[in-house]
Amino acid sequence: DFGRKCLLARRLVERGVRFIQIYSGGNHNDANWDAHGDLEKNHNYHAGNTDQPIAGLLKDLEQRGLLDEVMVIAMGEFGRTPTMGTQGSPDGRNHWPQVMSMTLAGGGFRHGQVIGASDRDGGEPAERPVTPGDLAATVYHHFGVPLDATFTDLKSRPRSIVENGAPLKELI
């Protein structure tokens, strides 16, 4: 199923669609990435269903000369606690916003590098922390959106589209 979604994404890119989101996993309380127990089984299942399709998508885009134009981000919305045994499960791990991992590919960026690192236990950033604002600024930079752009919030106040962030200089 996820492989078909990646193929559809590539076809949409070929037809000029500028933003595509592909979701991997089931619904809440279904077979999804947000498991708080039996992590090895859950991770092996989902990684097994996503790794090759993502690699195939990148290869397809590269073969068609589209990879430099298309930025691919593979990520979740948070990391996991550095210790096991949460959520009432011996191997459970809860949500952990302090540290997470993601992969960026394409976009005309300089790749083949790791940016940032966590401490030994994966609990806190140890070097080169990257903030949500940095990721947002990098995405906006890719799309050519001015980083000083604003929007009007629900109380009619101007808000910056990027707060406390700058494009990742290592990529640009």
Backbone torsions as a table, in degrees:
resi	resn	phi	psi	omega
1	ASP	NA	-46.1	-179.6
2	PHE	-67.1	-35.4	176.3
3	GLY	-61.0	-40.7	176.9
4	ARG	-64.6	-36.7	177.8
5	LYS	-64.7	-39.1	177.8
6	CYS	-65.9	-41.3	177.3
7	LEU	-63.3	-43.3	177.2
8	LEU	-62.1	-40.3	178.2
9	ALA	-59.9	-45.1	178.5
10	ARG	-61.0	-41.7	179.2
11	ARG	-65.7	-37.3	177.0
12	LEU	-65.4	-40.7	176.8
13	VAL	-60.0	-43.9	179.9
14	GLU	-60.8	-24.7	-179.2
15	ARG	-97.8	8.1	172.0
16	GLY	96.8	4.8	177.8
17	VAL	-67.3	132.0	-172.5
18	ARG	-96.5	-16.9	179.1
19	PHE	-142.7	126.0	-179.3
20	ILE	-136.4	133.6	174.0
21	GLN	-117.6	130.4	176.6
22	ILE	-113.2	129.1	-180.0
23	TYR	-102.3	134.7	177.2
24	SER	-116.0	126.6	177.2
25	GLY	122.0	169.4	-179.4
26	GLY	-89.8	-168.5	177.7
27	ASN	-79.9	170.5	179.3
28	HIS	-56.2	141.7	-176.9
29	ASN	62.6	18.4	176.2
30	ASP	-114.5	-172.0	176.8
31	ALA	-71.2	93.6	-178.3
32	ASN	-135.8	170.8	-178.7
33	TRP	-63.8	-23.5	-174.0
34	ASP	-84.2	49.3	178.2
35	ALA	-86.4	140.4	179.5
36	HIS	-109.4	7.5	177.7
37	GLY	-153.2	165.2	-177.6
38	ASP	49.8	49.7	-172.6
39	LEU	-63.3	-37.8	-178.4
40	GLU	-62.8	-46.7	178.6
41	LYS	-62.3	-46.3	-178.2
42	ASN	-62.7	-47.5	-178.1
43	HIS	-64.8	-45.3	179.8
44	ASN	-60.2	-40.7	179.8
45	TYR	-63.1	-52.6	-175.3
46	HIS	-72.5	-40.7	177.4
47	ALA	-63.2	-38.6	178.0
48	GLY	-63.9	-28.4	-179.9
49	ASN	-90.0	-11.2	-176.7
50	THR	-116.1	-32.4	-173.7
51	ASP	-57.9	-53.2	-177.8
52	GLN	-67.8	-41.3	176.6
53	PRO	-61.6	-38.7	177.8
54	ILE	-65.2	-43.7	177.4
55	ALA	-60.7	-40.9	177.8
56	GLY	-63.9	-40.1	177.3
57	LEU	-61.4	-45.6	179.8
58	LEU	-63.2	-41.8	178.6
59	LYS	-64.5	-44.5	176.8
60	ASP	-57.4	-47.1	-179.2
61	LEU	-63.6	-40.8	179.7
62	GLU	-65.7	-44.7	-179.6
63	GLN	-62.1	-28.4	-179.0
64	ARG	-94.6	5.6	179.4
65	GLY	70.6	24.7	-176.4
66	LEU	-106.4	-11.6	-171.7
67	LEU	-63.9	-35.5	178.9
68	ASP	-67.2	-24.8	179.5
69	GLU	-88.1	-25.8	-173.6
70	VAL	-103.8	126.9	174.4
71	MET	-97.9	126.7	178.4
72	VAL	-111.5	126.6	177.3
73	ILE	-120.2	124.9	174.6
74	ALA	-112.5	114.1	-176.0
75	MET	-161.3	165.9	168.2
76	GLY	-109.6	-164.7	-179.0
77	GLU	-106.2	-0.1	178.2
78	PHE	-166.6	168.7	174.3
79	GLY	-95.6	-162.6	179.4
80	ARG	-126.5	151.1	-179.8
81	THR	-52.6	145.6	-179.1
82	PRO	-74.3	-11.2	180.0
83	THR	-114.5	149.9	178.3
84	MET	-89.4	163.4	173.6
85	GLY	97.2	27.5	175.6
86	THR	-105.5	171.7	176.3
87	GLN	63.3	27.1	177.3
88	GLY	69.1	19.8	-179.7
89	SER	-128.5	140.8	-179.6
90	PRO	-63.2	-25.0	178.4
91	ASP	-115.5	15.8	-178.4
92	GLY	-74.7	150.2	176.1
93	ARG	-140.1	134.7	-176.8
94	ASN	-90.0	177.5	176.8
95	HIS	-65.9	147.0	-175.4
96	TRP	-148.2	98.2	-175.5
97	PRO	-77.1	-11.2	-176.0
98	GLN	-67.1	-34.8	-176.6
99	VAL	-142.5	135.1	172.6
100	MET	-152.2	171.6	178.9
101	SER	-122.4	154.1	174.3
102	MET	-153.1	164.6	177.4
103	THR	-125.0	132.4	172.8
104	LEU	-115.8	137.3	178.9
105	ALA	-139.6	157.3	177.2
106	GLY	70.6	-149.9	176.4
107	GLY	70.6	8.5	-177.5
108	GLY	72.8	12.7	-177.5
109	PHE	-85.0	163.9	172.0
110	ARG	-81.4	119.9	-175.5
111	HIS	-113.8	-171.1	179.2
112	GLY	79.4	33.3	-178.3
113	GLN	-143.7	160.0	173.6
114	VAL	-109.5	129.5	180.0
115	ILE	-112.9	116.5	179.6
116	GLY	87.6	164.2	178.5
117	ALA	-157.2	153.0	175.9
118	SER	-97.2	172.0	171.9
119	ASP	-69.1	176.7	-173.7
120	ARG	-56.0	-35.8	-177.3
121	ASP	-89.2	-3.5	-178.5
122	GLY	73.3	23.4	-176.4
123	GLY	-96.2	-30.5	-176.4
124	GLU	-141.3	152.8	173.8
125	PRO	-63.0	138.1	179.2
126	ALA	-110.6	-34.0	178.0
127	GLU	-149.5	146.6	177.7
128	ARG	45.1	62.6	176.8
129	PRO	-60.8	141.4	175.8
130	VAL	-115.5	126.7	-176.0
131	THR	-96.8	164.4	172.0
132	PRO	-56.4	-35.4	176.7
133	GLY	-63.3	-37.7	176.9
134	ASP	-64.4	-42.8	178.3
135	LEU	-64.2	-45.6	178.7
136	ALA	-59.0	-45.0	-179.9
137	ALA	-62.6	-36.4	178.4
138	THR	-67.0	-42.8	178.4
139	VAL	-64.5	-47.7	179.6
140	TYR	-61.1	-40.5	177.7
141	HIS	-58.4	-44.5	179.5
142	HIS	-58.8	-41.4	-178.0
143	PHE	-83.5	-2.1	179.2
144	GLY	76.6	21.6	178.6
145	VAL	-85.3	128.2	178.7
146	PRO	-60.0	131.5	-176.3
147	LEU	-70.8	-13.8	177.0
148	ASP	-95.2	10.1	178.7
149	ALA	-65.5	153.2	179.2
150	THR	-129.1	166.4	171.6
151	PHE	-134.9	162.9	179.5
152	THR	-98.8	124.1	-179.1
153	ASP	-79.2	-176.6	-175.4
154	LEU	-67.6	-15.7	177.1
155	LYS	-102.7	20.1	177.2
156	SER	62.9	28.4	177.0
157	ARG	-101.7	141.4	175.5
158	PRO	-73.0	135.5	178.2
159	ARG	-128.1	140.3	177.4
160	SER	-71.0	141.5	177.8
161	ILE	-73.7	-21.6	177.6
162	VAL	-125.1	121.7	176.0
163	GLU	-114.8	124.7	176.9
164	ASN	54.4	50.6	178.3
165	GLY	-152.7	159.2	177.3
166	ALA	-145.4	150.1	177.9
167	PRO	-55.0	145.9	-179.8
168	LEU	-69.1	105.0	-174.4
169	LYS	-62.3	-25.2	178.8
170	GLU	-65.7	-25.3	-177.4
171	LEU	-92.4	-28.5	-171.6
172	ILE	-89.5	NA	NA
